[in-house]
């Protein structure tokens, strides 16, 4: 990279504009003397000294700091050495031109890269500083930092949510575009979660704080994006590796060229001038800045669009993905399953539902939620169940007043030794999810549950295919008829639907698909952890407010919108294309300049313009990603 982009360089970034102005002022006086009107020698000499100090000391400090602290040679050193060499052979004006262009290039680069950082830091500005806390029947305005879980705050129309919480009273629409990227307001009722920095559009809401400021959704987003920007992608690591070694090669090559030219009979001044020109022409600034300029811009744009990447490596891997594997429940479907049928083999339906709902009361599975809602709608009180144990991809078991009970799918029924009676055969052959319940090998009844397709699912999968994805797979532990119903609604082929799977089966299928190319697995970030880990890219969706889900995947979609996934994949592909454009241009320009310096009489000022101009162009090309369509609300 041509200039230091670390936080340690912040003071220099604050001073870069005044120093650049001083450098150009000194250059302007010297140029006026050389081209228009001779000026007093003392004035011209002083102007050149100012130009050299203002333009040369900051990069020299950066170079010496890197050499002393990190034992690395900074590209800035090449520029300073070239300028001093030019001054040493009586071409001080050309050296001042180099430092002036180098200085303005650095200033523009800092401002441009700062734009990418500010796109993320703008999230901080969305946080309200105060909140209306309700305590002892009184409402008082307090700093948001004082809020703790359990506090209640009042949200008036137009107010931003101060911290993550859940609604305990009131109903209203919230604009969540700052977090999820969704443009349509969401209707929120008591019990619904709300996220910091979203906007209450109407209604007066009472919200109970669930997480403090330090653990809020925005805090997690900022932390993850900051970490992502610090985690280098493979291409970034290569450009750093290349830049360090190439810098050494350029210094050695310039010294060698100087020695060879002297040996060929060139004068000291001419040999030193040509060596300085080669230093500038061969400097790899544009090559080194090509990748981070694009990666940082893409990470910032995606964060504002409701998609978080765990670093540039995840972004690069997503661009290579040709196969997407999806978990069904809660990913391609809404996860808000509803009970469609109840058949009790002994006793009435309400008693059977009370038993099943009591068993599922301690489960977070979407089907468990459907059973609890059905019981509540019928006014059925779930029975008390203790010692509840979850059996992944099978069901759940526990103990009530009469002894051990269980509820689960056909695998669990078969493991318990319960036979399927004729009364349940029709339900078992249907296309809805079937949950059995029993005691030991005695079947008590069954419940059918249906889960609707997510509204964005079909369009999201179509967008992925239009974006170059070769294969889409749906994986589910559900029965084949259920999977076929959802798959048909999504337009999937029979060969793209995998049903009746255990967690280990999903890992095996992902592993098999990975042999044909990069694979992304899309789930909820909590379940199917093994498949997420095995995939080249693990994607968790709908994770706003879920710390576990944010940490579980390489890519996190803040909203339950598969269109965001297609947008993220398109962004990754565009980023890869821009990186290739930048590297092709930077290396090509460098080869042209080096050829001109070696075999033609390339003037030092022209080498400077070509070098600094190329660096600035690749930075601006990378910054185009800040305006990527992913930032526009869905």
Long-range contacts (C-beta under 8 A, 24 or more apart in sequence): 1-75, 1-240, 1-243, 1-285, 1-288, 1-289, 1-292, 2-75, 2-76, 2-102, 2-105, 2-106, 2-109, 2-285, 2-286, 2-288, 2-289, 2-615, 3-59, 3-62, 3-76, 3-106, 3-109, 3-110, 4-62, 4-66, 4-74, 4-76, 5-110, 5-113, 5-292, 9-62, 12-58, 12-61, 12-62, 13-110, 13-114, 15-58, 16-58, 16-103, 16-106, 16-107, 16-110, 17-107, 19-54, 19-55, 19-58, 19-103, 20-54, 20-55, 20-100, 20-103, 20-104, 20-106, 20-107, 22-50, 22-51, 22-54, 22-55, 23-50, 23-51, 23-54, 23-55, 23-96, 23-99, 23-100, 23-103, 23-104, 24-51, 24-100, 24-103, 24-104, 25-50, 25-51, 26-50, 26-51, 26-52, 26-54, 26-55, 26-96, 27-51, 27-93, 27-96, 27-97, 27-99, 27-100, 30-92, 30-93, 30-96, 31-93, 34-93, 48-87, 48-92, 48-93, 48-96, 51-96, 51-99, 51-100, 52-83, 52-87, 52-92, 52-95, 52-96, 52-99, 54-103, 55-83, 55-96, 55-99, 55-100, 55-102, 55-103, 56-80, 56-83, 56-84, 56-99, 58-103, 59-102, 59-106, 72-244, 73-244, 73-247, 73-248, 73-251, 74-247, 75-243, 75-247, 75-283, 75-284, 75-285, 75-288, 77-247, 77-251, 78-247, 78-250, 78-251, 78-279, 78-280, 78-283, 79-279, 79-280, 79-283, 81-251, 81-254, 81-276, 81-279, 82-276, 82-277, 82-279, 82-280, 82-604, 83-276, 85-272, 85-273, 85-275, 85-276, 85-279, 86-273, 86-276, 86-604, 88-272, 89-268, 89-269, 89-270, 89-272, 89-273, 89-276, 90-269, 91-273, 91-604, 94-603, 94-604, 94-605, 94-608, 95-276, 95-604, 97-604, 97-605, 97-608, 98-280, 98-604, 98-605, 98-608, 101-608, 101-609, 101-612, 102-608, 102-612, 104-612, 105-612, 105-615, 105-616, 108-616, 108-619, 109-289, 109-615, 109-616, 109-619, 112-293, 112-619, 112-620, 112-623, 113-292, 113-293, 113-296, 113-619, 115-623, 115-626, 116-296, 116-297, 116-299, 116-300, 116-623, 116-626, 117-229, 117-296, 117-300, 119-300, 119-301, 119-303, 119-304, 119-626, 120-222, 120-225, 120-226, 120-229, 120-299, 120-300, 120-303, 120-304, 121-222, 122-304, 123-178, 123-197, 123-218, 123-221, 123-222, 123-303, 124-218, 124-222, 126-160, 126-178, 126-197, 126-218, 127-160, 127-162, 127-196, 127-197, 127-213, 127-218, 128-159, 128-160, 128-162, 130-162, 131-162, 131-163, 132-156, 134-206, 144-213, 145-213, 147-209, 147-212, 147-213, 148-209, 148-212, 149-209, 149-210, 149-211, 149-212, 150-208, 150-209, 151-208, 151-209, 152-206, 152-207, 152-208, 152-209, 153-206, 153-207, 153-209, 154-204, 154-205, 154-206, 154-207, 155-194, 155-200, 155-204, 155-205, 155-206, 155-207, 156-200, 156-204, 157-200, 157-201, 157-202, 157-203, 157-204, 158-199, 158-200, 158-201, 159-199, 159-200, 160-197, 160-198, 160-199, 160-200, 161-194, 161-195, 161-196, 161-197, 161-198, 161-199, 161-200, 161-207, 162-196, 163-196, 163-209, 163-210, 163-211, 163-212, 163-213, 163-216, 164-193, 164-194, 164-195, 164-196, 164-209, 164-210, 164-211, 164-215, 164-216, 164-217, 164-545, 165-193, 165-194, 165-207, 165-208, 165-209, 165-210, 165-211, 166-191, 166-192, 166-193, 166-194, 166-207, 166-208, 166-210, 167-191, 167-192, 167-194, 167-205, 167-206, 167-207, 167-208, 168-206, 168-207, 168-208, 169-205, 169-206, 170-203, 170-204, 170-205, 170-206, 171-203, 171-205, 172-200, 172-201, 172-202, 172-203, 172-204, 172-205, 173-200, 173-201, 173-202, 173-203, 174-198, 174-199, 174-200, 174-201, 175-199, 175-201, 176-544, 176-559, 177-306, 177-633, 179-217, 179-218, 179-221, 179-306, 179-544, 179-558, 179-559, 180-306, 180-544, 180-558, 180-559, 180-561, 181-304, 181-305, 181-306, 181-307, 181-558, 181-559, 181-561, 181-564, 181-630, 181-631, 181-633, 181-634, 182-306, 182-559, 182-561, 182-633, 182-634, 183-633, 183-634, 193-545, 195-544, 195-545, 215-547, 217-544, 217-545, 220-547, 220-550, 221-303, 221-308, 221-558, 224-308, 224-310, 224-550, 224-556, 225-299, 225-300, 225-303, 225-308, 227-310, 227-311, 228-299, 228-308, 228-309, 228-310, 228-311, 228-312, 228-314, 229-296, 229-299, 229-311, 230-311, 231-310, 231-311, 231-312, 231-313, 232-311, 232-312, 232-313, 233-291, 233-295, 233-311, 233-312, 233-313, 233-315, 233-316, 234-313, 234-316, 235-291, 235-295, 235-312, 235-316, 235-579, 236-291, 236-292, 236-295, 236-312, 238-291, 239-287, 239-288, 239-290, 239-291, 239-292, 240-288, 242-284, 242-287, 242-288, 243-284, 243-287, 243-288, 246-284, 246-287, 247-283, 247-284, 250-278, 250-279, 250-282, 250-283, 250-284, 251-279, 253-278, 253-282, 254-278, 254-279, 254-282, 257-598, 273-604, 274-597, 276-604, 277-597, 277-602, 277-603, 277-604, 277-607, 278-594, 278-597, 278-598, 280-593, 280-597, 280-604, 280-607, 280-608, 280-611, 281-590, 281-593, 281-594, 281-596, 281-597, 281-602, 281-607, 281-610, 281-611, 282-590, 282-593, 282-594, 282-597, 283-590, 283-611, 284-586, 284-590, 285-611, 285-612, 285-614, 285-615, 286-582, 286-585, 286-586, 286-589, 286-590, 286-611, 286-614, 286-615, 286-617, 286-618, 287-583, 287-586, 287-587, 287-590, 289-615, 289-618, 289-619, 290-579, 290-582, 290-583, 290-586, 290-618, 290-622, 291-579, 291-582, 291-583, 292-622, 293-582, 293-618, 293-619, 293-621, 293-622, 293-623, 294-575, 294-578, 294-579, 294-582, 294-621, 294-622, 294-625, 295-575, 295-579, 295-622, 296-622, 297-622, 297-623, 297-624, 297-625, 297-626, 298-571, 298-572, 298-574, 298-575, 298-625, 298-628, 300-626, 301-571, 301-625, 301-626, 301-627, 301-628, 301-630, 301-631, 302-568, 302-571, 302-628, 302-630, 304-631, 305-564, 305-567, 305-568, 305-628, 305-630, 305-631, 305-632, 306-557, 306-558, 306-559, 306-561, 306-564, 306-634, 307-555, 307-556, 307-557, 307-558, 307-564, 307-565, 307-567, 307-568, 307-571, 307-630, 308-550, 308-555, 308-556, 308-558, 309-554, 309-555, 309-568, 310-553, 310-554, 310-555, 310-556, 314-537, 314-554, 314-555, 315-571, 315-572, 315-575, 316-572, 316-575, 316-576, 317-518, 317-536, 317-537, 317-554, 318-520, 318-537, 318-554, 318-555, 318-568, 318-569, 318-572, 319-569, 319-572, 319-573, 319-575, 319-576, 320-517, 320-518, 320-536, 321-469, 321-517, 321-518, 321-519, 321-520, 321-536, 321-537, 321-569, 322-468, 322-469, 322-470, 322-471, 322-516, 322-517, 322-518, 322-519, 323-469, 323-470, 323-471, 323-472, 323-473, 323-513, 323-516, 323-517, 323-518, 323-519, 323-520, 324-464, 324-469, 324-471, 324-472, 324-473, 324-519, 324-520, 324-521, 324-522, 324-565, 325-472, 325-473, 325-474, 325-475, 325-506, 325-509, 325-510, 325-513, 325-519, 325-520, 325-521, 325-522, 325-531, 325-535, 326-472, 326-473, 326-474, 326-475, 326-521, 326-522, 326-523, 327-475, 327-476, 327-506, 327-521, 327-522, 327-523, 327-524, 327-527, 327-528, 327-531, 328-474, 328-475, 328-476, 328-478, 328-483, 328-486, 329-366, 329-451, 329-476, 329-478, 330-366, 330-523, 330-524, 330-527, 330-542, 331-454, 331-522, 331-523, 331-524, 331-541, 332-453, 332-454, 332-457, 332-474, 332-486, 332-490, 332-562, 333-451, 333-452, 333-453, 333-454, 333-457, 333-486, 334-451, 334-452, 334-453, 334-454, 334-560, 335-366, 335-451, 335-524, 336-366, 336-369, 336-370, 336-451, 336-452, 337-366, 337-367, 337-369, 337-370, 337-433, 337-449, 337-450, 337-451, 338-370, 338-373, 338-374, 338-449, 338-450, 338-451, 339-370, 339-371, 339-373, 339-374, 339-447, 339-448, 339-449, 340-432, 340-448, 340-449, 340-450, 341-427, 341-432, 341-447, 341-448, 342-374, 342-445, 342-446, 342-447, 342-448, 343-423, 343-424, 343-427, 343-445, 343-446, 343-447, 344-444, 344-445, 345-421, 345-423, 345-424, 345-443, 345-444, 345-445, 346-444, 346-445, 350-378, 350-380, 352-437, 352-444, 352-445, 353-378, 353-380, 353-447, 354-380, 354-381, 354-382, 354-383, 355-383, 355-400, 355-405, 355-437, 355-444, 356-407, 356-435, 356-437, 356-447, 357-382, 358-382, 358-383, 358-384, 358-385, 358-400, 359-385, 359-388, 359-396, 359-397, 359-398, 359-400, 359-405, 359-406, 359-407, 359-437, 360-396, 360-407, 361-385, 362-388, 362-398, 363-388, 363-390, 363-396, 366-451, 367-433, 367-435, 367-449, 368-396, 370-449, 371-435, 371-447, 371-449, 392-502, 392-503, 393-477, 393-501, 393-502, 393-503, 395-435, 395-436, 402-439, 403-439, 404-439, 404-440, 405-437, 405-438, 405-439, 405-444, 406-437, 406-438, 406-439, 407-435, 407-436, 407-437, 408-435, 408-436, 409-433, 409-434, 409-435, 409-436, 409-477, 409-478, 409-479, 410-434, 410-436, 410-479, 411-500, 412-436, 413-438, 413-443, 416-440, 416-441, 417-441, 418-442, 418-443, 419-443, 429-481, 430-481, 431-481, 431-482, 431-484, 431-485, 432-482, 432-485, 433-478, 433-479, 433-482, 434-479, 451-486, 453-486, 453-489, 453-490, 454-560, 454-562, 456-560, 456-561, 456-562, 456-563, 456-634, 457-490, 457-562, 458-489, 458-490, 458-491, 459-562, 459-563, 460-561, 460-562, 460-563, 460-565, 460-566, 461-490, 461-491, 461-492, 461-562, 462-491, 463-563, 463-566, 463-567, 463-570, 464-565, 464-566, 464-569, 467-566, 467-569, 467-570, 467-573, 468-573, 469-569, 470-517, 471-496, 471-513, 471-516, 472-496, 473-497, 473-498, 473-509, 473-513, 474-498, 475-501, 475-505, 475-506, 475-509, 475-531, 476-500, 476-501, 477-501, 477-502, 503-528, 503-530, 503-531, 504-530, 506-530, 506-531, 507-531, 507-534, 510-534, 510-535, 520-555, 522-565, 524-549, 525-549, 525-550, 525-552, 525-553, 525-556, 526-552, 539-565, 541-565, 559-634, 561-634, 563-634, 564-630, 564-634, 567-629, 567-630, 567-634, 568-630, 570-629, 570-630, 571-625, 571-628, 571-630, 574-625, 574-628, 575-625, 578-621, 578-622, 578-624, 578-625, 579-622, 581-621, 582-618, 582-621, 582-622, 585-614, 585-617, 585-618, 585-621, 586-614, 586-615, 586-618, 589-614, 590-614
